[in-house]
Amino acid sequence: MALYVHPRSWTTGVGRELWLAARNRLEQQGFSSVTLWVLERNLRAIGFYSAAGFTMDAGSVKDIDVAGTTLREVRMVRAS
């Protein structure tokens, strides 16, 4: 459902390496775009994905329930 890098590994390049490996696999399999959902208040993640070339998919939001708490996610997309 979700993948997070441990805070001790933030700003070390681990997240970028994970993303590049995933992007390479997607391209090898013929995909030309990728979509993900991110918590709308997770500004650090949104910044990371924006730096990786993702943009907000305007109007695409959804609410999810996590342990009885409703959280809102926004969709981001990246084309090759």
N, CA, C and O atoms as CSV, one atom per row, in Angstrom:
chain,resi,resn,atom,element,x,y,z
A,1,MET,N,N,0.814,-1.194,0.000
A,1,MET,CA,C,0.000,0.000,0.000
A,1,MET,C,C,0.858,1.259,0.000
A,1,MET,O,O,0.520,2.241,-0.661
A,2,ALA,N,N,1.962,1.236,0.734
A,2,ALA,CA,C,2.810,2.431,0.802
A,2,ALA,C,C,4.250,2.012,1.046
A,2,ALA,O,O,4.525,0.951,1.606
A,3,LEU,N,N,5.147,2.861,0.619
A,3,LEU,CA,C,6.570,2.628,0.820
A,3,LEU,C,C,7.166,3.909,1.385
A,3,LEU,O,O,7.014,4.987,0.810
A,4,TYR,N,N,7.835,3.776,2.501
A,4,TYR,CA,C,8.468,4.932,3.136
A,4,TYR,C,C,9.932,4.631,3.404
A,4,TYR,O,O,10.294,3.495,3.711
A,5,VAL,N,N,10.765,5.641,3.288
A,5,VAL,CA,C,12.171,5.537,3.650
A,5,VAL,C,C,12.286,6.019,5.092
A,5,VAL,O,O,11.692,7.033,5.458
A,6,HIS,N,N,13.033,5.308,5.898
A,6,HIS,CA,C,13.209,5.676,7.301
A,6,HIS,C,C,13.799,7.089,7.395
A,6,HIS,O,O,14.691,7.438,6.621
A,7,PRO,N,N,13.313,7.895,8.328
A,7,PRO,CA,C,13.810,9.279,8.458
A,7,PRO,C,C,15.336,9.384,8.555
A,7,PRO,O,O,15.909,10.369,8.090
A,8,ARG,N,N,16.001,8.391,9.146
A,8,ARG,CA,C,17.466,8.454,9.225
A,8,ARG,C,C,18.111,8.409,7.842
A,8,ARG,O,O,19.262,8.810,7.670
A,9,SER,N,N,17.367,7.922,6.870
A,9,SER,CA,C,17.899,7.810,5.515
A,9,SER,C,C,17.482,8.961,4.603
A,9,SER,O,O,17.873,9.005,3.437
A,10,TRP,N,N,16.682,9.901,5.140
A,10,TRP,CA,C,16.296,11.048,4.335
A,10,TRP,C,C,17.542,11.838,3.961
A,10,TRP,O,O,18.497,11.918,4.734
A,11,THR,N,N,17.521,12.406,2.793
A,11,THR,CA,C,18.600,13.238,2.228
A,11,THR,C,C,19.906,12.477,2.018
A,11,THR,O,O,20.969,13.091,1.924
A,12,THR,N,N,19.839,11.146,1.945
A,12,THR,CA,C,21.045,10.351,1.684
A,12,THR,C,C,21.078,9.828,0.254
A,12,THR,O,O,22.085,9.264,-0.172
A,13,GLY,N,N,19.992,10.008,-0.491
A,13,GLY,CA,C,19.921,9.495,-1.858
A,13,GLY,C,C,19.227,8.150,-1.977
A,13,GLY,O,O,19.036,7.648,-3.085
A,14,VAL,N,N,18.844,7.554,-0.845
A,14,VAL,CA,C,18.190,6.240,-0.872
A,14,VAL,C,C,16.854,6.306,-1.602
A,14,VAL,O,O,16.569,5.454,-2.444
A,15,GLY,N,N,16.043,7.292,-1.296
A,15,GLY,CA,C,14.745,7.431,-1.963
A,15,GLY,C,C,14.901,7.634,-3.455
A,15,GLY,O,O,14.159,7.055,-4.249
A,16,ARG,N,N,15.854,8.449,-3.835
A,16,ARG,CA,C,16.106,8.690,-5.260
A,16,ARG,C,C,16.540,7.402,-5.955
A,16,ARG,O,O,16.091,7.123,-7.067
A,17,GLU,N,N,17.397,6.621,-5.325
A,17,GLU,CA,C,17.831,5.352,-5.917
A,17,GLU,C,C,16.662,4.377,-6.055
A,17,GLU,O,O,16.554,3.676,-7.061
A,18,LEU,N,N,15.793,4.331,-5.055
A,18,LEU,CA,C,14.599,3.476,-5.157
A,18,LEU,C,C,13.724,3.914,-6.328
A,18,LEU,O,O,13.248,3.087,-7.106
A,19,TRP,N,N,13.522,5.226,-6.440
A,19,TRP,CA,C,12.703,5.747,-7.527
A,19,TRP,C,C,13.332,5.427,-8.881
A,19,TRP,O,O,12.632,4.983,-9.791
A,20,LEU,N,N,14.647,5.645,-9.034
A,20,LEU,CA,C,15.303,5.380,-10.311
A,20,LEU,C,C,15.228,3.903,-10.685
A,20,LEU,O,O,15.036,3.572,-11.855
A,21,ALA,N,N,15.375,3.020,-9.715
A,21,ALA,CA,C,15.257,1.581,-9.981
A,21,ALA,C,C,13.839,1.237,-10.429
A,21,ALA,O,O,13.652,0.469,-11.373
A,22,ALA,N,N,12.841,1.805,-9.752
A,22,ALA,CA,C,11.442,1.558,-10.128
A,22,ALA,C,C,11.157,2.114,-11.518
A,22,ALA,O,O,10.504,1.457,-12.328
A,23,ARG,N,N,11.645,3.322,-11.797
A,23,ARG,CA,C,11.427,3.935,-13.109
A,23,ARG,C,C,12.049,3.088,-14.210
A,23,ARG,O,O,11.434,2.879,-15.256
A,24,ASN,N,N,13.261,2.600,-13.982
A,24,ASN,CA,C,13.918,1.752,-14.977
A,24,ASN,C,C,13.111,0.493,-15.242
A,24,ASN,O,O,12.950,0.091,-16.394
A,25,ARG,N,N,12.601,-0.135,-14.185
A,25,ARG,CA,C,11.781,-1.351,-14.363
A,25,ARG,C,C,10.513,-1.045,-15.148
A,25,ARG,O,O,10.125,-1.812,-16.029
A,26,LEU,N,N,9.867,0.075,-14.829
A,26,LEU,CA,C,8.651,0.454,-15.544
A,26,LEU,C,C,8.943,0.682,-17.031
A,26,LEU,O,O,8.198,0.221,-17.897
A,27,GLU,N,N,10.036,1.398,-17.314
A,27,GLU,CA,C,10.398,1.651,-18.708
A,27,GLU,C,C,10.725,0.347,-19.441
A,27,GLU,O,O,10.342,0.176,-20.599
A,28,GLN,N,N,11.434,-0.577,-18.770
A,28,GLN,CA,C,11.762,-1.869,-19.389
A,28,GLN,C,C,10.508,-2.661,-19.728
A,28,GLN,O,O,10.491,-3.436,-20.685
A,29,GLN,N,N,9.464,-2.461,-18.938
A,29,GLN,CA,C,8.219,-3.184,-19.164
A,29,GLN,C,C,7.287,-2.435,-20.119
A,29,GLN,O,O,6.162,-2.872,-20.361
A,30,GLY,N,N,7.754,-1.311,-20.660
A,30,GLY,CA,C,6.985,-0.600,-21.678
A,30,GLY,C,C,6.040,0.473,-21.182
A,30,GLY,O,O,5.268,1.020,-21.969
A,31,PHE,N,N,6.078,0.785,-19.910
A,31,PHE,CA,C,5.198,1.831,-19.392
A,31,PHE,C,C,5.747,3.208,-19.761
A,31,PHE,O,O,6.958,3.432,-19.731
A,32,SER,N,N,4.849,4.123,-20.107
A,32,SER,CA,C,5.272,5.468,-20.486
A,32,SER,C,C,4.844,6.521,-19.468
A,32,SER,O,O,5.175,7.699,-19.609
A,33,SER,N,N,4.115,6.098,-18.453
A,33,SER,CA,C,3.718,7.035,-17.399
A,33,SER,C,C,3.527,6.255,-16.101
A,33,SER,O,O,3.384,5.032,-16.102
A,34,VAL,N,N,3.529,6.991,-15.004
A,34,VAL,CA,C,3.322,6.380,-13.692
A,34,VAL,C,C,2.457,7.320,-12.863
A,34,VAL,O,O,2.569,8.543,-12.955
A,35,THR,N,N,1.596,6.721,-12.054
A,35,THR,CA,C,0.692,7.464,-11.178
A,35,THR,C,C,0.907,6.980,-9.750
A,35,THR,O,O,1.135,5.794,-9.510
A,36,LEU,N,N,0.833,7.913,-8.808
A,36,LEU,CA,C,0.918,7.534,-7.398
A,36,LEU,C,C,-0.012,8.409,-6.584
A,36,LEU,O,O,-0.446,9.473,-7.024
A,37,TRP,N,N,-0.305,7.934,-5.391
A,37,TRP,CA,C,-1.116,8.682,-4.440
A,37,TRP,C,C,-0.241,9.023,-3.247
A,37,TRP,O,O,0.536,8.194,-2.773
A,38,VAL,N,N,-0.376,10.251,-2.767
A,38,VAL,CA,C,0.421,10.730,-1.638
A,38,VAL,C,C,-0.497,11.512,-0.698
A,38,VAL,O,O,-1.414,12.205,-1.139
A,39,LEU,N,N,-0.234,11.388,0.600
A,39,LEU,CA,C,-1.034,12.145,1.562
A,39,LEU,C,C,-0.892,13.636,1.280
A,39,LEU,O,O,0.222,14.137,1.126
A,40,GLU,N,N,-2.011,14.344,1.213
A,40,GLU,CA,C,-1.976,15.745,0.802
A,40,GLU,C,C,-1.186,16.632,1.761
A,40,GLU,O,O,-0.729,17.706,1.369
A,41,ARG,N,N,-1.020,16.205,3.000
A,41,ARG,CA,C,-0.258,17.003,3.972
A,41,ARG,C,C,1.206,16.573,4.066
A,41,ARG,O,O,1.964,17.131,4.859
A,42,ASN,N,N,1.606,15.595,3.271
A,42,ASN,CA,C,2.989,15.122,3.292
A,42,ASN,C,C,3.804,15.966,2.310
A,42,ASN,O,O,4.156,15.518,1.219
A,43,LEU,N,N,4.087,17.181,2.725
A,43,LEU,CA,C,4.759,18.133,1.850
A,43,LEU,C,C,6.169,17.683,1.474
A,43,LEU,O,O,6.646,17.984,0.379
A,44,ARG,N,N,6.827,16.976,2.363
A,44,ARG,CA,C,8.165,16.463,2.055
A,44,ARG,C,C,8.091,15.486,0.880
A,44,ARG,O,O,8.889,15.577,-0.053
A,45,ALA,N,N,7.137,14.552,0.923
A,45,ALA,CA,C,6.980,13.577,-0.167
A,45,ALA,C,C,6.552,14.272,-1.452
A,45,ALA,O,O,7.057,13.943,-2.526
A,46,ILE,N,N,5.643,15.214,-1.363
A,46,ILE,CA,C,5.198,15.942,-2.557
A,46,ILE,C,C,6.385,16.670,-3.188
A,46,ILE,O,O,6.513,16.701,-4.412
A,47,GLY,N,N,7.246,17.252,-2.366
A,47,GLY,CA,C,8.441,17.910,-2.877
A,47,GLY,C,C,9.373,16.927,-3.561
A,47,GLY,O,O,9.933,17.220,-4.617
A,48,PHE,N,N,9.538,15.752,-2.952
A,48,PHE,CA,C,10.383,14.701,-3.539
A,48,PHE,C,C,9.847,14.295,-4.904
A,48,PHE,O,O,10.590,14.255,-5.885
A,49,TYR,N,N,8.555,13.996,-4.961
A,49,TYR,CA,C,7.966,13.555,-6.226
A,49,TYR,C,C,7.984,14.667,-7.270
A,49,TYR,O,O,8.195,14.401,-8.453
A,50,SER,N,N,7.767,15.893,-6.848
A,50,SER,CA,C,7.831,17.020,-7.790
A,50,SER,C,C,9.228,17.133,-8.390
A,50,SER,O,O,9.373,17.357,-9.592
A,51,ALA,N,N,10.257,16.979,-7.554
A,51,ALA,CA,C,11.642,17.029,-8.036
A,51,ALA,C,C,11.932,15.878,-8.998
A,51,ALA,O,O,12.808,15.990,-9.855
A,52,ALA,N,N,11.200,14.773,-8.856
A,52,ALA,CA,C,11.375,13.606,-9.735
A,52,ALA,C,C,10.545,13.720,-11.012
A,52,ALA,O,O,10.524,12.796,-11.826
A,53,GLY,N,N,9.861,14.854,-11.189
A,53,GLY,CA,C,9.119,15.080,-12.421
A,53,GLY,C,C,7.631,14.815,-12.361
A,53,GLY,O,O,6.950,14.875,-13.385
A,54,PHE,N,N,7.110,14.520,-11.172
A,54,PHE,CA,C,5.668,14.290,-11.021
A,54,PHE,C,C,4.954,15.631,-10.909
A,54,PHE,O,O,5.514,16.610,-10.414
A,55,THR,N,N,3.707,15.660,-11.376
A,55,THR,CA,C,2.855,16.835,-11.209
A,55,THR,C,C,1.527,16.395,-10.611
A,55,THR,O,O,1.117,15.243,-10.750
A,56,MET,N,N,0.870,17.324,-9.950
A,56,MET,CA,C,-0.442,17.046,-9.367
A,56,MET,C,C,-1.451,16.796,-10.484
A,56,MET,O,O,-1.449,17.487,-11.504
A,57,ASP,N,N,-2.300,15.815,-10.281
A,57,ASP,CA,C,-3.399,15.531,-11.190
A,57,ASP,C,C,-4.594,16.294,-10.641
A,57,ASP,O,O,-5.290,15.819,-9.743
A,58,ALA,N,N,-4.823,17.480,-11.189
A,58,ALA,CA,C,-5.839,18.396,-10.661
A,58,ALA,C,C,-7.189,17.709,-10.493
A,58,ALA,O,O,-7.689,17.049,-11.403
A,59,GLY,N,N,-7.756,17.879,-9.327
A,59,GLY,CA,C,-9.074,17.338,-9.042
A,59,GLY,C,C,-9.090,15.887,-8.604
A,59,GLY,O,O,-10.155,15.352,-8.297
A,60,SER,N,N,-7.941,15.238,-8.567
A,60,SER,CA,C,-7.891,13.830,-8.172
A,60,SER,C,C,-7.505,13.715,-6.703
A,60,SER,O,O,-6.330,13.769,-6.340
A,61,VAL,N,N,-8.518,13.555,-5.878
A,61,VAL,CA,C,-8.304,13.367,-4.446
A,61,VAL,C,C,-9.169,12.208,-3.978
A,61,VAL,O,O,-10.206,11.911,-4.571
A,62,LYS,N,N,-8.731,11.557,-2.905
A,62,LYS,CA,C,-9.565,10.514,-2.312
A,62,LYS,C,C,-9.289,10.478,-0.825
A,62,LYS,O,O,-8.197,10.816,-0.369
A,63,ASP,N,N,-10.286,10.068,-0.086
A,63,ASP,CA,C,-10.150,9.898,1.352
A,63,ASP,C,C,-9.945,8.420,1.645
A,63,ASP,O,O,-10.610,7.559,1.067
A,64,ILE,N,N,-9.014,8.138,2.554
A,64,ILE,CA,C,-8.766,6.763,2.965
A,64,ILE,C,C,-8.895,6.681,4.477
A,64,ILE,O,O,-8.699,7.673,5.178
A,65,ASP,N,N,-9.222,5.508,4.973
A,65,ASP,CA,C,-9.334,5.278,6.402
A,65,ASP,C,C,-8.102,4.509,6.870
A,65,ASP,O,O,-7.804,3.426,6.366
A,66,VAL,N,N,-7.396,5.078,7.832
A,66,VAL,CA,C,-6.226,4.426,8.409
A,66,VAL,C,C,-6.446,4.359,9.913
A,66,VAL,O,O,-6.366,5.368,10.614
A,67,ALA,N,N,-6.722,3.157,10.394
A,67,ALA,CA,C,-6.941,2.925,11.825
A,67,ALA,C,C,-7.993,3.864,12.407
A,67,ALA,O,O,-7.824,4.395,13.504
A,68,GLY,N,N,-9.067,4.061,11.671
A,68,GLY,CA,C,-10.170,4.875,12.158
A,68,GLY,C,C,-10.007,6.367,11.920
A,68,GLY,O,O,-10.864,7.146,12.335
A,69,THR,N,N,-8.934,6.785,11.265
A,69,THR,CA,C,-8.707,8.190,10.953
A,69,THR,C,C,-8.815,8.369,9.441
A,69,THR,O,O,-8.230,7.604,8.675
A,70,THR,N,N,-9.561,9.378,9.019
A,70,THR,CA,C,-9.704,9.658,7.603
A,70,THR,C,C,-8.576,10.583,7.159
A,70,THR,O,O,-8.364,11.653,7.729
A,71,LEU,N,N,-7.864,10.145,6.132
A,71,LEU,CA,C,-6.769,10.930,5.560
A,71,LEU,C,C,-7.060,11.179,4.089
A,71,LEU,O,O,-7.669,10.344,3.420
A,72,ARG,N,N,-6.631,12.309,3.595
A,72,ARG,CA,C,-6.856,12.643,2.186
A,72,ARG,C,C,-5.564,12.442,1.399
A,72,ARG,O,O,-4.482,12.846,1.825
A,73,GLU,N,N,-5.711,11.805,0.235
A,73,GLU,CA,C,-4.596,11.612,-0.677
A,73,GLU,C,C,-4.859,12.373,-1.975
A,73,GLU,O,O,-6.005,12.574,-2.375
A,74,VAL,N,N,-3.780,12.786,-2.617
A,74,VAL,CA,C,-3.855,13.429,-3.923
A,74,VAL,C,C,-3.055,12.575,-4.911
A,74,VAL,O,O,-2.090,11.910,-4.536
A,75,ARG,N,N,-3.468,12.608,-6.155
A,75,ARG,CA,C,-2.778,11.813,-7.168
A,75,ARG,C,C,-1.751,12.679,-7.899
A,75,ARG,O,O,-2.004,13.838,-8.227
A,76,MET,N,N,-0.591,12.082,-8.141
A,76,MET,CA,C,0.463,12.729,-8.919
A,76,MET,C,C,0.811,11.813,-10.078
A,76,MET,O,O,0.754,10.589,-9.956
A,77,VAL,N,N,1.172,12.415,-11.206
A,77,VAL,CA,C,1.498,11.654,-12.400
A,77,VAL,C,C,2.824,12.125,-12.998
A,77,VAL,O,O,3.237,13.274,-12.844
A,78,ARG,N,N,3.467,11.189,-13.683
A,78,ARG,CA,C,4.715,11.520,-14.384
A,78,ARG,C,C,4.735,10.756,-15.693
A,78,ARG,O,O,4.586,9.534,-15.726
A,79,ALA,N,N,4.920,11.499,-16.765
A,79,ALA,CA,C,5.065,10.877,-18.082
A,79,ALA,C,C,6.543,10.802,-18.423
A,79,ALA,O,O,7.330,11.642,-17.988
A,80,SER,N,N,6.917,9.799,-19.196
A,80,SER,CA,C,8.321,9.653,-19.595
A,80,SER,C,C,8.701,10.707,-20.597
A,80,SER,O,O,9.845,10.745,-21.050
